[in-house]
Amino acid sequence: MDPVSQSLVSQLNCADGLWAYCLVFLLAAAPMIKIFIVIPVAIGAGLDPFSTAISAFLGNIVPLYLGLLAYSKVTFFREKFSLDLDGPDVSSKLKKTVIIWDKYGVPGLSLISPGVTGTHVAAFTALGFGAQAVRVGIWMFLSLLIWTIILTIISCYGWKLIL
């Protein structure tokens, strides 16, 4: 985790009220921090599970939809997009995303991306491969909703078992 993210997580442990949920939103919005980290940490810090889930979900979906909207407005980019998977600048996350895409398409990539590659990388990779922005948005919404519910339930009961 980068220093800014570490600072936000440490502030989350000390925050209360509306500021705590704003931090959950900001942490979930960061592409490098997944909801797999944000939700358990927030619930472990004593935040309300329902409000945490809503904040984390919105924090992840809002920037994703803003990106999808921007991408759909710039249609010429799709025609110029080329992907060289053998190049030295290709990240391992992108390579994993391409492998998942080849096997499962938009639904599979959307459902597995929150834990493997992150939703932002997966969404823009899908768009780069020519998927429709609306379809990517719907599947990412469903995927994030499912994972948010699952992680909230597991985190809530997990912390109760630990404590």
C-alpha positions in Angstrom: 0.0 0.0 0.0 1.3 3.5 -0.8 1.9 6.0 2.0 -1.3 8.0 1.2 -3.4 4.9 1.5 -1.7 3.8 4.7 -2.4 7.2 6.2 -6.1 7.0 5.2 -6.3 3.5 6.8 -4.7 4.7 10.0 -7.1 7.7 10.1 -10.0 5.4 9.5 -9.1 3.6 12.8 -9.3 6.9 14.6 -12.2 8.5 12.7 -15.8 8.6 13.8 -19.1 9.8 12.4 -19.5 11.0 8.9 -15.7 11.5 8.4 -15.2 7.7 8.9 -17.6 6.9 6.1 -16.1 9.5 3.8 -12.8 7.8 4.3 -14.3 4.4 3.5 -15.7 6.0 0.3 -12.2 7.5 -0.6 -10.4 4.2 0.2 -12.8 2.2 -1.9 -12.5 4.7 -4.8 -8.7 4.3 -4.9 -7.8 1.8 -7.7 -5.0 0.2 -5.7 -7.1 -0.5 -2.6 -9.7 -3.2 -3.1 -13.0 -3.5 -1.2 -11.4 -6.8 0.2 -9.3 -4.5 2.4 -11.6 -1.5 3.0 -14.7 -3.4 4.3 -13.0 -5.6 6.9 -10.8 -2.8 8.2 -13.8 -0.4 8.5 -16.0 -3.0 10.3 -13.1 -4.0 12.5 -12.7 -0.3 13.4 -16.3 -0.5 14.7 -18.2 1.2 11.9 -21.8 0.2 11.1 -21.7 -2.7 8.6 -24.6 -1.4 6.5 -23.2 2.1 6.2 -19.8 0.7 5.5 -21.1 -1.4 2.7 -23.0 1.5 1.1 -19.9 3.8 1.4 -17.5 1.2 0.0 -19.9 0.2 -2.8 -20.4 3.8 -3.9 -16.7 4.6 -3.5 -15.9 1.8 -5.9 -18.7 2.2 -8.4 -18.8 6.1 -8.8 -15.3 6.5 -10.2 -15.8 3.4 -12.3 -18.9 4.8 -13.9 -17.3 8.2 -14.4 -14.5 6.4 -16.2 -17.0 4.4 -18.3 -18.8 7.7 -19.2 -15.6 9.4 -20.2 -14.5 6.4 -22.2 -17.8 6.2 -24.1 -17.5 9.9 -24.9 -14.1 9.3 -26.5 -15.0 6.7 -29.1 -12.0 7.3 -31.3 -9.7 6.0 -28.5 -11.1 2.5 -28.9 -10.1 2.4 -32.6 -6.6 3.5 -31.8 -6.2 1.2 -28.8 -3.7 -1.5 -29.3 -2.4 -3.9 -26.7 1.1 -5.5 -26.9 1.0 -8.3 -24.3 4.6 -9.2 -24.9 6.0 -5.7 -24.3 8.1 -4.9 -21.2 5.6 -2.3 -19.8 2.7 -4.7 -19.4 1.8 -5.3 -15.8 1.0 -8.7 -14.3 -2.5 -7.5 -13.4 -3.1 -6.7 -17.0 -1.9 -10.1 -18.2 -4.1 -11.8 -15.6 -7.0 -9.7 -16.9 -6.4 -10.7 -20.5 -6.3 -14.4 -19.5 -9.6 -14.1 -17.7 -11.1 -12.2 -20.6 -10.2 -14.8 -23.1 -11.8 -17.5 -21.0 -15.0 -15.9 -19.6 -15.7 -12.6 -21.3 -17.4 -9.6 -19.6 -19.4 -11.6 -17.0 -16.5 -13.7 -15.8 -14.1 -10.8 -15.8 -16.5 -8.6 -13.8 -17.3 -11.3 -11.2 -13.7 -12.2 -10.5 -12.0 -8.7 -10.9 -12.7 -7.2 -7.4 -10.3 -9.8 -5.9 -7.9 -10.5 -8.7 -7.2 -7.4 -10.8 -9.4 -4.6 -9.4 -12.5 -3.3 -11.0 -10.9 -0.3 -12.7 -8.2 -2.3 -14.5 -10.8 -4.9 -15.5 -13.3 -2.5 -16.8 -10.9 -0.5 -19.0 -9.4 -3.7 -20.3 -12.8 -5.0 -21.3 -13.5 -1.7 -23.1 -10.2 -1.9 -24.8 -11.2 -5.3 -26.1 -14.3 -3.8 -27.6 -17.0 -4.6 -25.0 -19.9 -2.2 -24.8 -19.6 0.3 -21.9 -23.2 -0.3 -20.8 -22.6 -4.0 -20.6 -19.4 -3.6 -18.6 -21.2 -1.1 -16.3 -24.1 -3.5 -15.6 -21.8 -6.5 -14.9 -19.4 -4.4 -12.7 -22.4 -3.1 -10.8 -23.7 -6.6 -10.1 -20.3 -7.9 -9.3 -19.5 -5.1 -6.8 -22.9 -5.5 -5.2 -22.5 -9.2 -4.7 -18.9 -8.9 -3.4 -19.8 -6.0 -1.1 -22.7 -8.0 0.5 -20.5 -11.1 0.8 -17.5 -9.2 2.3 -19.7 -7.3 4.7 -21.4 -10.4 6.0 -18.1 -12.3 6.3 -16.4 -9.3 8.0 -19.2 -8.7 10.4 -19.4 -12.3 11.6 -15.6 -12.8 11.3 -14.9 -9.9 13.7 -17.5 -11.2 16.1 -15.8 -14.6 16.1 -12.4 -13.1 16.7 -13.5 -10.7 19.4 
